[in-house]
Amino acid sequence: MNQANRSTAKNPNSSLDRLASSAQETIASGVDSAQELASDQYDNLTTAIRRNPLQAALIAAGLGFVLALLVRR
């Protein structure tokens, strides 16, 4: 048995801990990226609504109408 196999055999939780830690870091990074993207898109949407409030209201009314039609069926 080579040295790497002996250390893994002695402490199998060590490699599992490293894998879990790596997965946690990857997920945390993904969550941070998603939150930043969502925040940017929210800012873009708010700016667009402030620039064109009538257009935004008409789009919202149209979407509401379409959703009402879909729910009725």
Buried (B, 14 or more C-beta within 10 A) or exposed (E): EEEEEEEBEEEEEEEEEEEEEEEEEEEEEEEEEEEEEEEEEEEEEEEEBEEEEEEBEEEEEEEEEEEEEEEEE
